[in-house]
Amino acid sequence: MNRLLSTLLAAMALAIPAETISAAPFVDANISSRFIIRGEQAVLDLVMPGDADLDAMPQIPEVEKLDVRPLGMGAQRRYSQGRRMELVVPYVISSYTAGNYTIPSIEVDFNGEKRRTPPIDLRVIDEKELKMYKASIGGRDVLYSAAFHAIKGTPFVGEKQPVEIKLYFPADQQVEDWGIPEFERDGLSTWRFQPQPRLGRASLLARNYYAVSYPSTMSTNREGASTLGAATVRLQTIQRSPENFGRAVYQPLTVNVPAIQFDSKPLPPGAPEGFENAIGQFEIGVNVSETNLREGDPVSMDMTVTGIGNLDTMKPPAPLSADGWKLYDASATERGEERREMWGQVEYRQFMRPLRLQQSVPPFRLVYFDPAKEAYETVLSEAIPLTVMPSTNAGPLASAPQAAAIPIEEMTDILSIVNPAAGLLGDRKPLPLWLWQILPGLGVAALLFVIFKQRLAPRMKKDPDEIARRREWRELERTPDQNGVFYRSVGHFVERWLGDRQDPVIMEVLSKRDDVCFRQDRAEAKLERGERQRVLGALRRLALPLVAFFFALSTLSGQAQQEDPAKLYSEGRYSEAAKGWLDSGPFEQLSADTLFNIGNAAYRMGSPGEAALYYRRALAKDAQHPEARQNLRFLERKFGSITITRPDYQHMISRLPLEFWKNCVWASLWIIAIGILIFPATRPGAGVRLASIIGFVVAPLLAGAGALGWYYFPDDARFAPAAQQVVVVADTSVVRTDAARSAPRVIDAPAGSLCRLLTTSGGWAYVAFTNESRGWVPLVDIEHLVPETKPAPPKLRPVQGSEGNA
């Protein structure tokens, strides 16, 4: 039933007639002013890229009572304000009849393509309606006119329309700077007003005036009354000073612009399903880069909305039927200064994953309100056929965009732990690839050995007195349990090694020795075991403090036996297993296998973000760890993580370690150095010189290959230093424009996304993602790749960590 519905909707999309706006890209049409008085001229420029070649001069549609004539010698090439070459076709517009006019879309043919300009609304004003104001400057009174102008006085709520401050100022006054208006507003949104670089001319009161336009756009935010203004514009005029022999001086003049009132009306009732406050005239286009997929692979789509209206606040189009699809939030491309214009386009990137076999991408729908027709309109994209093959794996399907054109594993689960008994790095440290470079340093090592032997070795020999004291102590511990023999041996040990100590224990032992050894009956008596241990323990603390310390330490270490983490993992006790591996030694000494096992435990316990974190930490220890790299790819594909995309050749280069490419460069330098030294060290014609010549040929090739491999080796540190890299550990972290939960949303960062920490503020962090998006995320949603202290074991996190933790 759902497939039948999708087919019918696609047919409806093809049957809908074309809208007012053409699907072809717009040609910029810049008009110097949309509000002119009778007889005043405005300039309309059709702007194309600098490399464009016109196939034919554009034909301007006739507009009754509006005169549109070409200006100059036709098409002209010039530099824009941004120093970019443009091809411009100028026209002059004027009229002697007051009223509102619309210049229809103009078709422009260049470079074999047909494009159109957006329609342009303008108003011709009767000069009698202008209010003149008086100002005093340089001892003279001048008359000027300044007012806000808008196409509609009763717009719909949210409707975007052009507005303008129009200033008429006497042409006999010299103005250095026309200023930036400062204005008030109530109940509406508007961009900044700034003067047009091209000044117009007009005739008022039989005098010549400058016509200065300050264009912008606005939209009301509520029903009923709203106000734009009042405003002030500070002009910088140049006056001649009679007191200073006519020297020019700067004199400011503040021009007051009265407010303009709007009476906004609500949108009519009966909005269709899917209406998201899009107001204007729009068309949509959808493009899918890859249509041959396997079930579980994501679909990447580029959507473009073109038209006139509130593009800067528009939400992306949605599919007619999302049944059988997993949709991810669409991300919009950042727009620049073109947001100030009435027309343009906005681009979205949409990812969606089929949950079952699909035959096509469903049509996407955009519902908007057309103020010109005062009716709701719906535009649909065409259904795009897909070839989706069934997955060969059971279990949950993988998701999110393919990172590149390289083949990806058809995995539905992570790889299991490889080395359950993985411990510290000291247990299986690989042989360094640069070990061969020790040979040139053997001479330095020999000198260091001589210095060590002469100066440090004598200091490291054991003290003979210490050796003798420990030997006699062992003999003391083996003495028989008779009072006389034991205390005689104890007294001998004390007098030799502790005779200079004034300790109550020593005095007690010597007094006991004198009392026992000089009485026959007591000397032959058997010594009590408790007394023997008490005396030996007291003397041990005085004579052998280090022995007692290591004895206690070994006792504690024997008591600290832990359960085997691999056994805990096999029993499903993933949290305890991760803690066991993490506590198996100092974090800096944990091997890549151990960190990989912790990542697996984190994934099994339902924390994919921390799993990706520990896979990355394993790769930081061992960049060639294949299991960690494969599991990380699986997680990034399944959850759509934002990460670094790499071309195919970088994956080929990474099959050899970075040290290999570095050593190629060093080897070439050694070959050149040895080859140079061979010539002065050998006679002419020696055979070894031929080998040096061969080395001179091979060394540059080896150096070039090593340098290229070294330079293009995939290194995340080029995106950000390891100390600044952080990983999103929450299931989904909402990235916002400011450090507050009420701030607008930028994107949703899935678990495992890699980003760069720029700064922190309170409980928030300002981060940059690999796709050039930036924003604020809660600190609890991210973890450093290189921890500043020993990290806590992975834990199960809420499904929406960022919303709840912020």
C-alpha positions in Angstrom: 0.0 0.0 0.0 2.8 2.4 0.9 4.6 1.7 -2.4 1.4 2.3 -4.3 1.0 5.6 -2.5 4.6 6.7 -3.4 4.0 5.9 -7.0 0.8 7.9 -7.1 2.5 10.9 -5.4 5.3 10.8 -7.9 2.8 10.9 -10.8 1.1 13.9 -9.1 4.5 15.6 -9.0 4.9 15.3 -12.7 1.4 16.6 -13.4 1.8 19.8 -11.4 2.3 22.8 -13.7 5.4 24.9 -13.6 5.5 27.7 -11.0 6.2 31.3 -11.5 9.9 31.0 -10.9 12.0 29.1 -13.4 14.0 26.1 -12.2 17.1 27.6 -14.0 19.5 29.5 -11.8 18.9 33.2 -11.5 20.9 35.9 -13.1 21.5 38.8 -10.7 19.4 41.8 -11.4 20.6 44.8 -9.4 18.4 48.0 -9.4 19.8 51.2 -7.9 16.4 52.1 -6.3 13.0 50.5 -6.2 11.3 53.8 -5.2 11.7 56.8 -7.6 9.7 59.9 -8.2 8.2 60.8 -11.6 11.0 61.6 -14.1 13.7 60.1 -11.9 15.9 57.4 -13.5 16.9 54.2 -11.9 19.6 51.9 -13.3 19.0 48.1 -13.7 22.1 46.0 -14.1 21.9 42.4 -15.4 25.0 40.8 -13.9 26.7 37.6 -15.2 30.0 36.0 -14.5 33.1 37.7 -16.1 33.8 34.8 -18.4 30.3 34.8 -19.9 29.7 35.5 -23.6 26.3 36.7 -24.6 24.6 34.8 -27.3 22.1 37.6 -27.9 21.1 40.8 -26.2 18.3 40.3 -23.7 14.8 41.2 -24.7 13.1 43.4 -22.1 9.3 42.7 -21.7 7.2 45.7 -22.2 5.6 47.2 -19.1 2.8 49.7 -19.7 3.7 53.3 -18.7 7.2 52.2 -17.7 10.2 53.1 -19.9 13.1 50.6 -20.0 15.9 51.5 -22.3 19.5 50.2 -22.8 22.2 52.3 -21.3 25.6 52.9 -23.0 27.1 50.6 -25.6 25.5 47.3 -24.5 27.3 44.7 -22.4 30.3 45.8 -20.4 33.0 44.0 -18.4 34.0 45.6 -15.1 35.2 44.7 -11.7 32.7 44.4 -8.8 33.3 45.8 -5.3 34.8 42.4 -4.5 37.3 42.8 -7.3 35.7 40.1 -9.4 35.2 40.4 -13.2 31.6 40.7 -14.2 29.7 41.1 -17.5 27.0 43.7 -17.0 24.1 44.8 -19.3 22.7 48.1 -17.9 19.3 49.6 -18.5 17.6 52.9 -17.5 14.2 52.8 -16.0 11.9 55.8 -15.6 8.2 56.7 -15.7 6.0 59.8 -15.4 3.0 57.9 -14.0 2.8 57.2 -10.3 2.0 53.6 -9.3 3.4 50.2 -8.6 5.1 48.3 -11.4 6.6 44.8 -11.9 9.3 44.1 -14.4 8.8 40.4 -15.4 11.6 37.9 -15.5 14.1 38.6 -18.3 15.5 35.7 -20.2 19.3 35.9 -20.7 21.2 33.6 -23.1 25.0 33.2 -22.5 27.5 30.4 -22.9 24.8 28.3 -24.6 22.5 28.5 -21.5 19.2 30.1 -20.9 18.7 31.8 -17.5 16.3 34.3 -16.1 16.3 37.2 -13.7 13.8 37.3 -10.9 10.8 39.7 -11.3 11.4 43.1 -9.8 8.8 45.2 -8.0 9.2 49.0 -7.9 7.1 52.1 -7.2 6.9 55.5 -8.9 6.0 58.2 -6.4 4.3 61.5 -7.1 6.8 64.2 -5.9 3.9 66.1 -4.3 3.6 63.3 -1.8 7.1 63.9 -0.5 7.5 65.9 2.8 10.2 68.4 2.8 12.3 69.3 5.9 14.5 72.2 6.7 18.0 71.9 8.1 20.6 74.6 8.8 24.2 73.9 7.7 27.1 76.4 7.2 24.8 79.3 8.0 22.4 78.3 5.2 19.0 76.6 5.3 18.6 73.6 3.0 15.5 71.7 2.1 15.6 67.9 2.0 13.3 64.9 1.9 13.8 61.6 3.8 11.3 58.8 4.3 10.9 55.0 4.6 9.3 53.4 1.6 7.8 49.9 1.3 6.0 48.1 -1.5 3.2 46.8 0.8 1.6 48.6 3.7 -0.5 45.6 4.7 1.8 42.5 4.2 1.1 39.0 5.5 2.9 38.0 8.7 6.3 36.7 7.8 6.2 38.0 4.2 9.5 39.3 3.0 9.4 42.5 1.0 11.9 45.2 -0.1 12.1 48.5 2.0 14.2 51.5 1.4 15.2 54.8 3.0 15.1 57.4 0.2 17.0 60.7 0.8 16.7 63.7 -1.5 19.5 66.2 -0.8 20.4 69.4 -2.6 23.0 68.8 -5.3 24.7 72.1 -4.6 25.9 70.6 -1.3 29.1 68.6 -1.2 28.7 65.4 0.8 31.8 63.3 1.7 30.0 60.5 3.5 26.3 59.5 3.3 26.4 57.6 6.6 24.7 54.4 7.9 21.2 54.8 9.2 20.5 54.1 12.9 16.9 53.0 13.2 14.3 51.6 15.6 11.9 48.8 14.9 8.9 47.2 16.7 7.3 43.9 15.6 9.4 43.2 12.6 12.8 42.0 11.4 15.0 43.8 9.0 18.6 43.9 7.7 20.9 46.9 8.0 20.3 49.8 5.7 23.4 51.0 3.8 23.7 53.5 0.9 23.9 52.4 -2.7 27.3 53.3 -4.3 25.5 54.8 -7.3 23.9 58.2 -6.7 20.8 59.2 -8.6 19.6 62.6 -9.7 16.1 64.1 -9.4 14.4 67.5 -9.8 12.4 68.8 -6.9 11.1 72.3 -6.5 12.8 73.3 -9.7 16.2 72.4 -8.2 18.6 69.5 -8.7 18.8 67.0 -5.9 20.9 63.9 -5.1 18.7 60.8 -4.9 20.3 58.5 -2.3 18.9 55.0 -1.8 19.4 52.9 1.4 17.9 49.5 0.4 17.1 46.5 2.7 14.4 43.9 3.2 12.0 43.3 6.1 9.2 40.9 7.4 6.7 41.4 10.1 6.6 39.1 13.1 3.1 39.6 14.4 -0.4 40.5 13.4 -1.6 44.0 13.6 0.5 47.2 13.9 4.3 47.2 13.6 6.7 50.1 13.1 9.9 50.7 11.3 11.7 53.8 12.4 12.2 56.5 13.3 15.8 56.7 12.0 18.7 59.1 11.9 21.4 59.4 9.2 24.6 61.3 10.0 25.9 63.0 6.8 29.4 64.4 6.6 29.3 67.6 4.4 32.1 69.8 3.2 31.5 73.6 3.7 33.6 76.6 2.6 34.6 78.8 5.6 34.7 82.5 4.8 36.6 83.1 8.0 39.4 80.8 6.7 39.6 82.3 3.2 37.2 79.7 1.7 39.1 76.7 3.1 37.0 73.5 3.1 35.9 72.2 6.5 33.9 69.1 7.5 30.5 69.7 9.1 28.2 66.9 10.1 24.4 67.0 9.6 21.9 64.6 11.2 19.0 63.8 9.0 15.8 62.6 10.7 13.7 59.9 9.0 10.1 59.5 10.3 8.7 56.1 11.1 6.5 54.0 8.8 3.6 51.9 10.0 2.5 48.5 8.8 -0.7 46.6 9.5 0.1 42.9 9.1 -2.6 40.4 8.4 -2.5 36.7 9.3 -2.1 34.0 6.7 -5.4 32.6 5.6 -6.7 29.4 7.3 -6.6 26.0 5.7 -2.8 25.5 5.4 -2.0 22.1 3.8 -0.1 19.5 5.7 3.6 20.1 5.6 3.4 23.9 5.6 6.4 25.2 7.6 5.9 29.0 7.2 7.6 29.3 3.8 6.3 32.5 2.2 7.1 33.5 -1.3 7.5 31.7 -4.6 9.8 28.7 -4.7 10.9 25.6 -6.7 12.9 22.7 -5.5 15.5 20.4 -7.1 16.8 17.1 -5.7 19.9 15.3 -6.8 21.2 11.9 -5.7 24.8 11.1 -6.3 24.6 7.3 -6.0 21.5 5.3 -7.0 23.0 1.7 -6.8 23.0 0.8 -3.1 23.0 -2.2 -0.8 20.3 -2.4 1.9 21.7 -0.5 4.9 23.8 1.9 2.8 22.8 5.6 3.2 21.5 7.8 0.4 23.1 11.2 0.1 21.0 13.9 -1.5 21.6 17.6 -2.4 18.4 19.7 -2.3 18.2 23.2 -3.7 15.4 25.6 -3.1 15.3 28.5 -5.5 12.9 31.5 -5.5 11.8 34.7 -3.9 10.9 35.0 -0.2 12.1 34.1 3.2 14.9 31.8 2.1 17.0 32.6 5.2 14.4 31.2 7.6 13.1 28.4 5.5 13.0 24.8 6.8 14.2 22.1 4.3 11.7 20.2 2.2 10.4 16.9 3.6 9.6 13.6 1.9 6.0 12.9 1.1 6.2 9.5 2.7 9.1 8.5 5.1 7.7 5.0 5.6 10.6 2.5 5.3 13.3 5.2 5.7 15.5 6.5 8.5 15.9 10.3 8.0 18.7 12.4 9.5 18.3 16.1 10.0 19.2 18.1 6.9 22.0 20.6 7.1 21.9 23.9 5.2 24.8 25.6 3.4 25.8 28.9 5.1 24.6 31.8 3.0 26.5 35.1 2.7 25.4 38.7 1.9 22.9 37.3 -0.6 20.6 36.8 2.4 19.8 40.5 2.2 18.2 40.1 -1.2 14.7 39.1 -2.0 15.7 36.2 -4.3 18.4 33.5 -4.3 18.8 29.9 -3.4 19.6 27.7 -0.4 21.2 24.3 -0.5 20.6 21.4 1.9 22.4 18.1 2.4 20.0 15.3 3.4 21.0 11.8 4.4 18.4 9.0 4.6 18.8 5.2 5.0 16.4 2.6 3.6 15.1 0.2 6.3 13.9 -2.2 3.7 14.2 -2.7 -0.1 13.1 0.4 -1.9 12.5 1.1 -5.5 12.9 4.9 -5.5 13.7 7.9 -3.4 10.3 9.4 -2.4 9.3 12.8 -3.8 10.2 15.7 -1.6 7.5 18.3 -0.9 7.7 22.0 -0.2 4.5 23.8 0.8 4.6 27.6 0.7 2.2 30.5 0.7 2.3 32.7 -2.4 1.4 36.3 -1.3 0.8 37.3 -5.0 -1.9 34.7 -5.4 -2.9 34.7 -1.7 -3.0 30.9 -1.8 -1.0 27.9 -0.6 1.0 26.1 -3.2 2.8 22.8 -3.2 5.8 21.8 -5.3 7.1 18.2 -5.5 10.4 16.8 -6.7 10.4 13.8 -9.0 10.8 10.3 -7.5 14.4 9.1 -8.2 14.7 5.4 -9.1 17.0 3.3 -6.8 18.6 -0.1 -7.2 18.8 -1.5 -3.6 20.3 -4.9 -3.2 19.6 -7.0 -0.1 22.2 -7.1 2.7 24.2 -10.3 3.2 24.5 -9.8 6.9 21.9 -10.3 9.7 21.3 -7.9 12.5 20.9 -4.1 12.6 21.7 -2.3 9.3 24.6 0.1 8.9 23.7 3.8 8.4 25.0 7.2 7.4 26.9 8.6 4.4 29.7 6.8 2.7 32.9 8.6 3.5 34.4 8.2 0.0 34.4 6.1 -3.2 36.4 3.3 -1.6 34.5 0.0 -0.8 33.2 -0.3 2.7 32.8 -3.4 4.7 29.3 -4.9 4.8 29.4 -5.2 8.6 26.5 -5.4 10.9 28.5 -5.7 14.1 32.0 -4.9 15.4 35.0 -7.2 15.4 35.4 -9.1 18.7 38.4 -8.7 21.0 41.6 -10.1 19.5 44.0 -10.2 22.4 42.0 -10.8 25.7 45.2 -10.8 27.7 46.4 -7.5 26.3 48.3 -5.6 29.0 50.8 -2.8 29.1 53.0 -1.7 26.2 56.1 -3.2 27.7 54.8 -6.7 27.1 54.8 -6.5 23.3 56.7 -3.4 22.1 57.4 -3.6 18.4 60.9 -3.1 17.0 61.2 0.5 15.9 61.7 1.0 12.2 64.3 3.7 12.7 66.6 1.3 14.6 69.1 1.1 11.7 70.0 4.7 12.4 71.7 3.6 15.6 74.8 2.6 13.6 75.9 6.2 12.9 75.6 6.9 16.6 77.7 4.0 17.9 80.7 6.3 18.3 78.7 8.6 20.5 77.4 5.7 22.5 80.9 4.4 23.0 82.0 7.7 24.5 79.0 7.8 26.7 79.9 4.4 27.9 83.4 5.5 28.9 82.1 8.5 30.8 79.6 6.3 32.6 82.2 3.7 33.5 84.6 6.3 34.9 82.2 8.6 36.7 79.0 6.9 37.5 79.7 3.2 37.9 81.7 3.5 41.1 78.8 5.3 42.7 76.4 2.5 41.9 78.4 -0.2 43.7 76.7 -1.6 46.9 78.0 -0.6 50.3 80.1 -3.4 51.8 78.8 -2.5 55.3 75.2 -2.9 54.1 76.0 -6.3 52.6 77.6 -7.4 55.9 74.7 -6.1 58.0 72.1 -8.0 55.9 74.2 -11.2 56.1 74.5 -11.0 59.9 70.8 -10.3 60.1 70.0 -13.4 58.2 72.2 -15.4 60.7 70.4 -13.7 63.6 67.1 -14.9 62.3 68.4 -18.5 62.2 69.6 -18.6 65.9 68.0 -21.3 68.2 65.1 -20.5 70.5 67.2 -20.4 73.7 67.4 -17.3 75.8 71.2 -17.2 76.1 72.1 -18.0 72.5 69.4 -15.6 71.1 70.1 -12.6 73.3 73.9 -13.1 72.9 73.5 -12.9 69.1 71.1 -10.0 69.4 73.5 -8.1 71.7 76.4 -8.7 69.3 74.3 -7.4 66.3 73.2 -4.3 68.3 76.7 -3.4 69.5 78.2 -3.7 66.0 75.5 -2.0 63.9 73.3 0.1 66.3 75.8 1.0 69.0 75.6 4.7 68.3 71.8 4.8 68.5 70.1 6.0 71.7 66.8 4.3 71.3 64.7 2.9 74.2 64.3 -0.4 72.2 68.0 -0.9 72.0 68.5 -0.1 75.7 65.8 -2.6 76.6 67.4 -5.3 74.4 70.9 -4.8 75.9 69.5 -4.8 79.4 67.6 -8.1 78.7 70.8 -9.6 77.2 72.8 -8.8 80.4 70.1 -10.2 82.7 69.8 -13.4 80.7 73.3 -14.3 79.7 74.9 -14.0 83.1 72.4 -16.4 84.8 72.7 -20.1 84.1 69.1 -21.0 84.8 67.7 -18.3 82.5 70.2 -18.7 79.7 69.3 -22.3 79.1 65.5 -21.6 79.2 63.5 -21.8 76.0 62.6 -18.5 74.4 58.9 -17.7 73.9 58.0 -17.3 70.2 56.0 -14.1 70.8 59.0 -12.5 72.5 61.4 -13.5 69.7 59.1 -12.0 67.0 58.7 -8.8 69.0 62.4 -8.3 69.4 63.2 -9.1 65.7 60.4 -6.9 64.5 61.7 -3.9 66.6 65.2 -4.4 65.4 64.1 -4.8 61.8 62.4 -1.4 61.8 65.6 0.2 63.1 68.3 -1.7 61.1 66.5 -2.6 57.8 63.7 -0.1 57.2 63.7 -0.7 53.4 63.2 -4.4 53.9 60.1 -3.8 56.0 58.8 -1.4 53.3 59.1 -3.8 50.5 57.7 -6.6 52.6 54.6 -4.5 53.2 54.3 -3.5 49.6 54.5 -7.1 48.4 51.8 -8.0 50.9 49.5 -5.3 49.5 50.1 -6.2 45.9 49.2 -9.8 46.7 45.9 -8.6 48.1 45.1 -6.5 45.1 44.4 -9.4 42.7 41.6 -8.5 40.2 39.2 -10.7 38.2 40.3 -11.4 34.6 38.7 -8.6 32.4 38.4 -11.1 29.5 36.3 -13.4 31.6 34.1 -10.5 32.7 33.7 -9.6 29.0 32.7 -13.1 28.0 30.1 -13.1 30.9 28.5 -9.9 29.6 29.8 -7.7 32.4 31.1 -5.1 30.0 31.3 -2.2 32.4 33.4 -4.2 34.9 35.6 -5.6 32.1 36.3 -2.0 30.8 37.2 -0.9 34.3 39.4 -3.9 34.7 41.4 -3.2 31.5 41.6 0.5 32.4 42.9 -0.3 35.9 45.5 -2.8 34.6 48.2 -0.2 34.6 49.0 3.5 34.1 46.9 4.9 31.2 50.0 6.0 29.3 51.3 2.4 29.3 48.1 0.7 28.1 48.7 -1.0 24.8 46.6 -0.5 21.7 45.0 -3.9 22.2 43.9 -3.0 25.7 42.3 0.3 24.4 40.7 -1.6 21.6 39.2 -4.1 24.1 37.8 -1.1 26.2 36.2 0.3 23.0 34.5 -3.1 22.4 33.2 -3.2 25.9 31.9 0.4 25.6 30.0 -0.6 22.4 28.5 -3.7 23.9 27.2 -1.7 26.9 25.5 0.7 24.6 27.9 3.7 24.4 29.0 4.0 20.8 30.5 7.4 21.3 33.0 6.2 23.9 33.7 3.1 21.8 34.8 5.4 18.9 36.8 7.4 21.4 38.8 4.3 22.6 39.2 3.1 19.0 40.8 6.4 18.2 43.0 6.2 21.3 44.1 2.7 20.2 45.0 4.2 16.8 46.9 7.0 18.5 49.0 4.2 20.1 49.3 2.1 17.0 48.3 3.8 13.7 48.3 0.4 12.0 46.0 -1.3 14.4 43.7 -3.0 11.8 40.9 -4.1 14.1 40.5 -0.6 15.7 40.5 1.1 12.3 37.9 -1.4 10.9 35.6 -1.0 13.9 35.9 2.8 13.8 34.8 2.8 10.1 31.9 0.6 11.0 30.7 2.9 13.8 31.2 6.0 11.7 29.1 4.5 8.9 26.4 3.1 11.2 25.8 6.3 13.2 26.7 8.9 10.5 29.6 10.4 12.5 31.1 13.6 11.2 34.7 12.7 10.5 37.6 13.3 8.2 37.1 12.0 4.6 40.1 10.6 2.9 40.8 9.9 -0.8 41.7 6.4 -2.0 45.4 7.1 -2.4 45.8 8.1 1.2 44.4 4.7 2.3 46.9 3.0 0.1 49.7 5.1 1.6 48.6 4.2 5.1 49.2 0.5 4.4 52.9 1.3 5.2 53.7 3.0 8.5 54.6 6.7 8.6 58.1 5.8 9.9 58.7 3.9 6.7 58.2 7.0 4.6 60.3 9.1 6.9 63.1 6.6 6.9 63.1 6.7 3.0 64.0 10.4 3.3 66.7 9.8 5.9 68.1 6.9 3.9 68.4 9.0 0.8 70.3 11.6 2.8 72.7 9.0 4.2 73.2 7.6 0.7 74.1 11.1 -0.7 76.4 11.8 2.3 78.3 8.5 2.0 78.5 8.8 -1.7 80.1 12.3 -1.5 82.7 11.0 1.1 83.6 8.0 -1.1 85.3 10.1 -3.8 88.0 11.9 -1.7 88.5 8.7 0.3 89.2 6.4 -2.7 91.5 6.4 -5.7 90.3 7.1 -9.2 88.8 4.0 -10.9 87.8 2.3 -7.7 84.8 0.1 -8.0 83.0 1.6 -5.0 82.7 4.9 -6.9 80.3 3.2 -9.3 78.2 2.3 -6.4 78.2 5.9 -5.2 77.1 7.1 -8.7 74.2 4.6 -8.6 73.4 6.0 -5.1 73.2 9.5 -6.6 70.6 8.3 -9.0 68.6 6.2 -6.6 68.7 8.7 -3.7 66.5 11.5 -5.3 63.9 8.9 -6.3 63.9 7.5 -2.8 63.7 10.9 -1.3 60.8 11.9 -3.6 58.8 8.8 -2.8 59.4 9.2 0.9 58.6 12.9 0.9 55.3 12.3 -0.9 54.3 9.5 1.4 55.3 11.5 4.4 53.4 14.6 3.2 50.2 12.8 2.1 50.1 10.3 5.0 46.7 10.5 6.6 47.2 12.4 9.8 44.3 13.7 12.0 46.8 16.1 13.6 46.5 18.3 10.4 42.9 18.9 11.3 43.8 19.6 14.9 46.7 18.7 17.3 45.9 15.6 19.2 45.7 17.6 22.5 42.8 19.7 20.9 40.9 16.8 19.3 37.7 15.8 21.1 35.1 13.1 20.3 31.4 13.3 20.7 30.5 10.5 23.3 26.8 11.3 23.6 24.5 9.4 21.3 23.5 12.7 19.7 24.8 16.1 20.7 22.8 19.2 19.6 25.2 21.9 18.3 23.9 25.3 19.0 24.8 28.9 18.0 25.4 30.0 21.5 26.2 28.5 24.9 22.6 28.1 25.9 19.9 25.4 25.5 17.6 28.0 24.1 20.0 29.0 21.3 19.1 28.0 17.7 20.2 24.6 16.5 23.1 24.3 14.0 23.4 20.6 13.5 23.0 17.3 15.4 26.4 15.7 15.9 26.1 11.9 16.0 28.1 9.7 18.4 31.8 9.3 17.4 32.0 12.7 15.6 35.5 14.2 15.6 35.9 17.9 16.3 38.4 20.5 17.5 38.1 22.2 20.8 38.4 26.0 20.3 37.3 27.4 23.7 35.1 26.7 26.7 32.6 28.7 28.6 31.0 27.3 31.8 29.5 24.0 30.9 29.8 24.5 27.2 32.5 24.0 24.6 32.9 25.8 21.3 34.0 23.2 18.7 34.8 23.0 15.0 33.8 19.9 13.0 35.6 18.4 10.1 32.7 19.5 7.8 33.6 23.2 8.7 30.5 23.5 10.9 31.1 25.3 14.2 29.0 25.7 17.3 28.5 25.1 21.1 28.0 21.7 22.7 27.7 20.7 26.3 31.1 19.7 27.9 29.5 16.4 29.1 28.9 15.4 25.5 32.6 15.3 24.5 35.8 13.7 25.7 39.4 14.6 24.9 41.3 12.2 22.7 44.4 12.7 24.9 43.0 12.8 28.5 44.6 15.2 30.9 44.1 12.8 33.8 43.3 9.1 34.0 39.9 8.7 32.3 36.9 7.2 34.0 35.6 3.9 32.7 33.0 4.0 29.9 29.4 4.3 31.1 25.9 4.0 29.6 24.7 7.5 28.5 21.2 8.8 27.9 19.8 8.6 24.4 19.7 12.4 24.1 22.6 13.4 26.1 22.9 16.9 24.9 19.4 18.0 25.7 19.3 16.6 29.1 22.8 17.4 30.2 23.0 20.9 29.0 
